């Protein structure tokens, strides 16, 4: 096994040490108790009004292959931290719990559980880290991508961020999350193979530099790829590159092909796109698209379109793949209930600014005229209006139904974005979305706080 490489045999080892130390003590003192944990985000990142839930498919895959293989047990034994009886227990441990979750692609807001795990307390505790790791990344990137797609106003956006992503896993799953949220595709070939995403790419400046002239480079590339090719214009002088592209387009037309597009990757994109459009249109190349890239984000794209830059599509890399303006989510996994001797007891954390809501909960969404107007966070089974968002995903470690395809998740996300209030979709207009706490949940909080203070 290569160091650091996660396999089905060591999936359970993708965890923090304290999960294992707690599990060992649970095994000794609370071996049969069950617990419920909520996975939620405490607050939206700066500049956001909503978040997009993503990563459920990978999270469920990790739960299904949760196990401690022989290499994992040997390593844990070598640490001399754990009793042999606990290590023997881990050898046969599998996740046999229940999972309820929002559908992937659902928009959500602070303190709303996007996943709820109920299982033997050891299993429920040990899966915390991998669930947080998975949901954090993809929800973060999907939220950023949704904003970028919104800013592009229907123009295609291609995810270009693999080379700047924080590692292999982030590059692969980030491409998936970006596509889920509306990007047209990715430059990431492995993501294309693995998830069936459309893949896009043109050429690098190095390709142009490798030939005696820019025109020679263009001619060589379209000889290899004559159908719908996009040429990179700004290796040397952009307007000269545009004129060379016009010549190549004429040569392609004589062969029965057409030039698909030209790409701008630097400079004043407003001025350059206008000038390039004029050169193309003067030769009746009205169908040739202008593709822009280079340090773009949602704010820059919105500004380009506000200034009526004639840009037809965008490539967004670093800013999207690392969500550079908000590179993390305040995502947590907190116990809300424990079962002792067959009786369910709600639990609550009272830490300053980190208080949690007790008990098993449901999120109900209210709509009016096809738009979302508010959510209600309520106790499970409490009679409240609205559409419940948490649905059964796993029972006793088995899927309740097949997970949806990526295409259907993408369609769901598109519908979700369309149903958001217009104020939440506007960039730079950060307003809270109303999430109400039900009467039953408020009462449960008050009663539990009173009991906890009496014990203290």
C-alpha positions as CSV (number, residue, x, y, z in Angstrom):
1,X,0.0,0.0,0.0
2,X,1.4,3.4,-1.0
3,X,1.7,5.9,1.9
4,X,-1.3,8.2,2.1
5,X,-3.4,6.3,-0.4
6,X,-6.9,5.6,0.7
7,X,-8.3,2.2,-0.2
8,X,-11.4,0.3,0.8
9,X,-9.3,-1.6,3.3
10,X,-8.3,1.5,5.2
11,X,-11.2,3.9,4.6
12,X,-12.1,3.9,8.3
13,X,-8.6,5.2,9.1
14,X,-9.4,8.5,7.5
15,X,-10.2,9.9,10.9
16,X,-8.8,11.9,13.8
17,X,-7.2,10.1,16.7
18,X,-9.7,11.3,19.2
19,X,-12.5,9.5,17.3
20,X,-10.7,6.2,18.0
21,X,-9.9,7.0,21.6
22,X,-13.5,7.9,22.3
23,X,-14.6,4.8,20.5
24,X,-12.4,2.6,22.7
25,X,-13.9,4.1,25.8
26,X,-17.4,3.8,24.4
27,X,-16.7,0.1,23.8
28,X,-15.8,-0.3,27.4
29,X,-18.5,1.8,29.0
30,X,-21.4,2.3,26.5
31,X,-21.1,-0.6,24.1
32,X,-24.8,-0.9,23.2
33,X,-25.9,2.7,23.3
34,X,-27.1,4.4,20.1
35,X,-26.6,8.1,19.2
36,X,-27.8,10.6,16.7
37,X,-25.5,13.2,15.2
38,X,-26.4,16.2,13.0
39,X,-24.1,17.5,10.3
40,X,-24.7,21.2,9.6
41,X,-23.0,24.5,9.0
42,X,-23.0,27.2,11.7
43,X,-22.8,30.2,9.4
44,X,-22.6,31.0,5.7
45,X,-19.2,32.1,4.4
46,X,-18.6,35.8,3.8
47,X,-20.4,37.2,0.8
48,X,-22.8,34.2,0.5
49,X,-26.6,34.2,1.1
50,X,-27.1,30.4,0.7
51,X,-25.1,27.2,0.4
52,X,-25.4,24.1,-1.8
53,X,-25.4,20.6,-0.4
54,X,-22.9,18.4,-2.2
55,X,-20.8,15.3,-1.6
56,X,-23.6,12.9,-0.4
57,X,-22.7,10.3,-2.9
58,X,-19.1,10.1,-1.8
59,X,-20.1,10.2,1.8
60,X,-22.4,7.2,1.4
61,X,-19.7,5.3,-0.5
62,X,-17.3,5.9,2.4
63,X,-19.9,4.6,4.8
64,X,-20.5,1.5,2.8
65,X,-16.9,0.6,2.6
66,X,-16.1,1.6,6.2
67,X,-13.8,-1.1,7.6
68,X,-10.5,-1.6,9.3
69,X,-8.3,-3.9,7.2
70,X,-5.3,-6.0,8.4
71,X,-2.8,-3.2,7.7
72,X,-4.9,-0.7,9.7
73,X,-5.1,-3.1,12.6
74,X,-1.4,-3.7,12.5
75,X,-0.7,0.0,12.5
76,X,-3.1,0.7,15.4
77,X,-1.5,-2.1,17.4
78,X,1.9,-0.6,16.8
79,X,0.8,2.6,18.5
80,X,0.3,0.7,21.8
81,X,-2.7,3.0,22.5
82,X,-5.5,0.6,22.3
83,X,-6.5,-2.6,24.2
84,X,-6.3,-5.8,22.1
85,X,-10.0,-6.5,22.7
86,X,-10.8,-3.1,21.1
87,X,-8.7,-3.9,18.0
88,X,-10.4,-7.3,17.7
89,X,-13.7,-5.5,17.8
90,X,-12.6,-3.1,15.0
91,X,-11.7,-6.0,12.7
92,X,-15.3,-6.9,12.2
93,X,-16.8,-3.4,12.6
94,X,-19.0,-2.1,9.7
95,X,-21.4,0.9,9.5
96,X,-24.9,-0.5,10.2
97,X,-26.6,2.8,11.0
98,X,-29.3,5.0,9.5
99,X,-28.7,8.1,7.4
100,X,-31.3,10.8,6.6
101,X,-30.1,13.7,4.4
102,X,-31.2,16.4,2.0
103,X,-31.0,15.6,-1.6
104,X,-27.7,16.6,-3.2
105,X,-28.0,20.0,-4.9
106,X,-30.4,21.3,-2.3
107,X,-29.8,24.9,-1.1
108,X,-29.5,25.1,2.7
109,X,-28.9,27.6,5.4
110,X,-27.1,27.8,8.8
111,X,-28.1,25.3,11.6
112,X,-30.1,23.1,9.2
113,X,-29.0,19.5,9.3
114,X,-28.0,18.4,5.8
115,X,-27.3,14.9,7.2
116,X,-28.5,13.0,10.2
117,X,-26.7,9.8,11.4
118,X,-28.2,7.4,13.9
119,X,-26.2,4.4,14.8
120,X,-24.4,2.5,17.5
121,X,-22.5,5.3,19.3
122,X,-19.2,3.8,18.2
123,X,-20.1,3.7,14.6
124,X,-21.7,7.2,14.6
125,X,-18.6,8.7,16.3
126,X,-16.0,7.1,14.1
127,X,-17.5,8.3,10.8
128,X,-17.5,12.0,11.9
129,X,-14.2,13.1,10.3
130,X,-14.7,11.5,6.9
131,X,-18.2,12.9,6.6
132,X,-17.1,16.4,7.5
133,X,-14.1,16.2,5.1
134,X,-16.3,15.1,2.2
135,X,-19.2,17.4,2.7
136,X,-17.0,20.5,3.5
137,X,-15.1,20.3,0.2
138,X,-17.9,19.6,-2.2
139,X,-20.5,21.9,-0.6
140,X,-17.9,24.7,-0.6
141,X,-17.1,24.3,-4.3
142,X,-20.7,23.8,-5.3
143,X,-21.7,27.0,-3.5
144,X,-18.9,29.0,-5.2
145,X,-19.7,27.5,-8.6
146,X,-23.4,28.3,-8.3
147,X,-22.5,32.0,-7.8
148,X,-20.1,31.9,-10.8
149,X,-22.8,30.3,-13.0
150,X,-25.3,32.9,-11.8
151,X,-23.0,35.7,-12.7
152,X,-22.4,34.3,-16.2
153,X,-26.1,34.8,-17.0
154,X,-26.6,31.6,-19.1
155,X,-23.1,31.7,-20.7
156,X,-21.2,28.4,-20.3
157,X,-18.6,28.2,-17.5
158,X,-15.9,25.6,-17.6
159,X,-14.0,24.5,-14.4
160,X,-10.3,25.0,-15.0
161,X,-8.9,24.5,-11.5
162,X,-7.2,21.1,-11.3
163,X,-3.7,22.4,-11.2
164,X,-4.5,24.8,-8.3
165,X,-6.7,22.5,-6.4
166,X,-5.5,21.3,-3.0
167,X,-4.5,17.8,-4.1
168,X,-5.9,14.9,-6.2
169,X,-9.1,14.3,-4.2
170,X,-9.9,18.0,-4.2
171,X,-9.3,18.3,-7.9
172,X,-11.5,15.3,-8.7
173,X,-14.4,16.0,-6.3
174,X,-14.2,19.8,-6.9
175,X,-14.8,19.2,-10.6
176,X,-17.9,17.1,-9.8
177,X,-19.2,19.7,-7.4
178,X,-18.7,22.5,-10.0
179,X,-20.6,20.5,-12.6
180,X,-23.4,19.7,-10.1
181,X,-23.8,23.4,-9.5
182,X,-24.2,24.3,-13.2
183,X,-20.7,24.5,-14.8
184,X,-20.7,23.2,-18.4
185,X,-17.8,20.9,-17.8
186,X,-14.2,20.7,-16.7
187,X,-10.6,20.5,-18.0
188,X,-10.0,17.6,-15.6
189,X,-9.8,14.5,-17.8
190,X,-10.0,12.0,-14.8
191,X,-13.2,13.7,-13.7
192,X,-14.5,13.3,-17.2
193,X,-13.7,9.6,-17.1
194,X,-14.8,9.0,-13.6
195,X,-18.0,11.0,-13.5
196,X,-18.9,11.3,-17.2
197,X,-18.4,15.1,-17.2
198,X,-17.9,17.0,-20.5
199,X,-14.3,17.9,-20.9
200,X,-12.9,21.0,-22.5
201,X,-9.4,22.3,-23.4
202,X,-7.6,24.3,-26.0
203,X,-3.8,24.9,-26.0
204,X,-1.3,26.5,-23.8
205,X,1.1,29.4,-24.6
206,X,3.9,26.8,-24.6
207,X,2.4,25.2,-27.7
208,X,2.5,28.5,-29.6
209,X,6.0,29.2,-28.4
210,X,7.2,25.8,-29.6
211,X,6.7,26.7,-33.3
212,X,8.6,29.2,-35.4
213,X,5.6,31.5,-35.5
214,X,2.1,31.9,-34.0
215,X,0.6,31.2,-37.4
216,X,2.6,27.9,-37.7
217,X,1.3,26.8,-34.3
218,X,-2.3,27.6,-35.2
219,X,-2.0,25.8,-38.5
220,X,-0.4,22.7,-36.8
221,X,-3.1,22.5,-34.2
222,X,-6.1,22.8,-36.6
223,X,-4.4,20.2,-38.8
224,X,-4.6,17.8,-35.8
225,X,-7.9,19.0,-34.5
226,X,-9.9,20.6,-37.4
227,X,-13.4,20.4,-35.9
228,X,-14.5,23.4,-33.8
229,X,-11.0,24.3,-32.6
230,X,-10.4,27.2,-30.2
231,X,-7.2,29.1,-30.7
232,X,-5.4,31.0,-27.9
233,X,-4.7,34.6,-29.0
234,X,-2.5,36.3,-26.4
235,X,0.8,34.5,-26.4
236,X,2.4,37.5,-28.1
237,X,0.1,40.3,-29.3
238,X,-3.6,39.7,-29.1
239,X,-4.8,41.6,-32.1
240,X,-2.2,40.0,-34.3
241,X,-3.3,36.7,-32.9
242,X,-6.9,37.5,-33.9
243,X,-5.8,38.3,-37.4
244,X,-3.9,35.0,-37.6
245,X,-7.0,33.2,-36.4
246,X,-9.0,34.8,-39.2
247,X,-6.5,33.4,-41.7
248,X,-6.6,30.0,-40.2
249,X,-10.4,30.1,-40.2
250,X,-10.3,30.8,-44.0
251,X,-8.0,27.8,-44.5
252,X,-10.3,25.6,-42.4
253,X,-13.3,26.7,-44.4
254,X,-11.7,25.6,-47.7
255,X,-11.3,22.2,-46.1
256,X,-14.9,22.1,-45.1
257,X,-14.4,22.9,-41.4
258,X,-15.1,25.9,-39.2
259,X,-13.2,27.6,-36.4
260,X,-15.0,27.1,-33.1
261,X,-13.6,29.9,-31.0
262,X,-10.8,32.1,-29.8
263,X,-9.5,32.4,-26.2
264,X,-8.4,35.5,-24.3
265,X,-6.4,34.7,-21.2
266,X,-5.0,38.1,-20.1
267,X,-5.2,41.9,-20.3
268,X,-8.2,44.2,-20.5
269,X,-10.8,41.6,-21.4
270,X,-13.5,44.2,-22.1
271,X,-11.4,46.2,-24.7
272,X,-9.8,43.1,-26.1
273,X,-13.0,41.2,-26.6
274,X,-14.6,44.1,-28.4
275,X,-11.6,44.5,-30.7
276,X,-11.4,40.8,-31.4
277,X,-15.1,40.6,-32.1
278,X,-14.8,43.4,-34.6
279,X,-12.0,41.6,-36.4
280,X,-14.0,38.4,-36.5
281,X,-17.2,40.0,-37.6
282,X,-15.4,42.0,-40.4
283,X,-14.7,38.6,-42.0
284,X,-18.2,37.3,-41.3
285,X,-17.0,34.9,-38.6
286,X,-20.0,35.7,-36.5
287,X,-20.3,32.1,-35.2
288,X,-16.8,32.1,-33.8
289,X,-17.1,32.3,-30.0
290,X,-14.9,34.4,-27.7
291,X,-13.8,32.4,-24.6
292,X,-12.3,34.3,-21.7
293,X,-10.1,33.0,-18.8
294,X,-7.5,34.2,-16.4
295,X,-8.1,35.0,-12.7
296,X,-11.9,35.1,-13.2
297,X,-14.5,34.9,-10.5
298,X,-18.2,35.7,-10.1
299,X,-17.5,39.4,-9.4
300,X,-15.2,39.8,-12.4
301,X,-17.6,38.0,-14.7
302,X,-20.5,40.1,-13.6
303,X,-18.5,43.3,-14.2
304,X,-17.5,42.1,-17.7
305,X,-21.1,41.5,-18.6
306,X,-22.2,44.7,-17.1
307,X,-19.8,46.5,-19.4
308,X,-21.3,44.4,-22.3
309,X,-18.0,42.6,-23.2
310,X,-18.9,40.3,-26.1
311,X,-17.7,37.2,-24.3
312,X,-19.5,34.0,-25.0
313,X,-18.1,31.6,-22.4
314,X,-15.7,31.6,-19.4
315,X,-13.0,29.4,-17.9
316,X,-12.7,29.7,-14.2
317,X,-9.8,28.0,-12.3
318,X,-8.1,29.0,-9.1
319,X,-10.9,31.2,-7.7
320,X,-13.4,28.4,-8.2
321,X,-11.4,25.3,-7.3
322,X,-10.2,26.7,-3.9
323,X,-13.1,29.1,-3.3
324,X,-10.4,31.6,-2.7
325,X,-12.5,34.3,-1.1
326,X,-14.1,31.8,1.4
327,X,-11.9,28.7,1.5
328,X,-13.7,26.8,4.3
329,X,-17.1,26.1,5.7
330,X,-17.9,26.1,9.4
331,X,-19.3,22.6,9.1
332,X,-19.8,20.5,12.2
333,X,-21.1,17.1,13.4
334,X,-22.8,17.3,16.7
335,X,-24.6,14.8,18.9
336,X,-28.3,15.6,19.4
337,X,-29.6,12.4,21.0
338,X,-28.4,9.4,22.9
339,X,-30.3,6.2,23.6
340,X,-29.7,4.5,27.0
341,X,-31.4,1.3,28.0
342,X,-33.8,1.7,25.2
343,X,-34.9,5.3,26.1
344,X,-34.1,8.3,23.9
345,X,-32.6,11.3,25.6
346,X,-32.0,14.6,23.7
347,X,-28.6,16.1,24.2
348,X,-27.4,19.7,23.7
349,X,-24.1,21.6,23.7
350,X,-24.2,24.9,25.6
351,X,-20.8,26.3,24.7
352,X,-20.8,30.0,24.0
353,X,-21.7,30.8,20.4
354,X,-21.7,27.0,19.7
355,X,-25.0,26.0,21.2
356,X,-26.8,23.2,19.4
357,X,-30.4,22.1,19.1
358,X,-31.5,18.9,20.8
359,X,-33.3,15.8,19.5
360,X,-33.9,14.4,16.1
361,X,-35.0,17.2,13.8
362,X,-36.5,17.9,10.4
363,X,-36.2,20.9,8.1
364,X,-39.4,22.0,6.3
365,X,-39.3,24.5,3.4
366,X,-42.1,27.0,2.7
367,X,-42.9,28.2,-0.8
368,X,-45.1,30.8,-2.3
369,X,-45.7,31.3,-6.1
370,X,-42.8,28.9,-6.9
371,X,-40.3,30.7,-4.7
372,X,-38.8,29.7,-1.3
373,X,-39.9,32.1,1.4
374,X,-38.6,30.4,4.6
375,X,-37.7,27.2,6.4
376,X,-38.8,25.7,9.7
377,X,-36.4,23.8,11.9
378,X,-38.6,21.4,14.0
379,X,-38.5,18.2,16.0
380,X,-39.0,15.1,13.9
381,X,-42.7,14.3,13.7
382,X,-43.8,17.7,14.8
383,X,-46.7,19.1,12.8
384,X,-45.4,22.1,10.9
385,X,-46.2,23.4,7.4
386,X,-43.8,23.0,4.4
387,X,-42.0,20.3,2.5
388,X,-39.7,18.1,4.6
389,X,-36.1,18.2,3.2
390,X,-34.5,15.3,5.1
391,X,-35.3,11.9,3.5
392,X,-34.2,8.4,4.2
393,X,-31.0,7.4,2.5
394,X,-29.7,4.4,4.6
395,X,-31.3,2.0,7.0
396,X,-29.1,-0.5,9.0
397,X,-26.2,0.3,6.7
398,X,-28.0,-0.4,3.5
399,X,-29.3,2.1,0.8
400,X,-33.0,2.6,1.0
401,X,-33.1,3.4,-2.8
402,X,-30.5,4.0,-5.5
403,X,-28.7,7.3,-5.3
404,X,-29.7,9.8,-8.1
405,X,-27.5,10.2,-11.1
406,X,-25.3,13.3,-11.4
407,X,-27.4,14.5,-14.3
408,X,-30.6,14.5,-12.1
409,X,-28.7,16.1,-9.2
410,X,-27.6,18.9,-11.6
411,X,-31.2,19.4,-12.7
412,X,-32.3,19.5,-9.1
413,X,-29.7,22.2,-8.4
414,X,-30.9,24.3,-11.3
415,X,-34.4,24.2,-10.0
416,X,-33.3,25.0,-6.5
417,X,-31.4,28.1,-7.7
418,X,-34.5,29.2,-9.8
419,X,-36.7,29.0,-6.7
420,X,-34.5,31.1,-4.5
421,X,-35.7,34.7,-3.7
422,X,-34.1,37.0,-6.2
423,X,-32.4,39.0,-3.4
424,X,-30.4,35.8,-2.5
425,X,-29.2,35.3,-6.0
426,X,-27.7,38.8,-6.4
427,X,-24.0,39.2,-5.9
428,X,-23.0,41.7,-3.2
429,X,-26.5,41.8,-1.7
430,X,-26.1,39.5,1.3
431,X,-29.4,39.2,3.2
432,X,-30.5,36.5,5.7
433,X,-33.0,33.9,4.7
434,X,-35.6,33.2,7.4
435,X,-35.1,30.0,9.3
436,X,-37.7,29.7,12.0
437,X,-37.4,27.5,15.1
438,X,-40.6,25.6,15.8
439,X,-42.6,25.9,19.0
440,X,-41.9,22.3,19.8
441,X,-38.1,22.7,19.4
442,X,-38.0,25.9,21.4
443,X,-39.9,24.1,24.2
444,X,-37.4,21.2,24.0
445,X,-34.5,23.6,24.3
446,X,-35.9,25.3,27.3
447,X,-36.7,22.0,29.1
448,X,-33.3,20.5,28.4
449,X,-31.4,23.6,29.4
450,X,-33.3,23.7,32.7
451,X,-32.4,20.0,33.4
452,X,-28.8,20.5,32.5
453,X,-28.5,23.6,34.8
454,X,-30.1,21.6,37.6
455,X,-27.6,18.9,37.1
456,X,-24.7,21.4,37.0
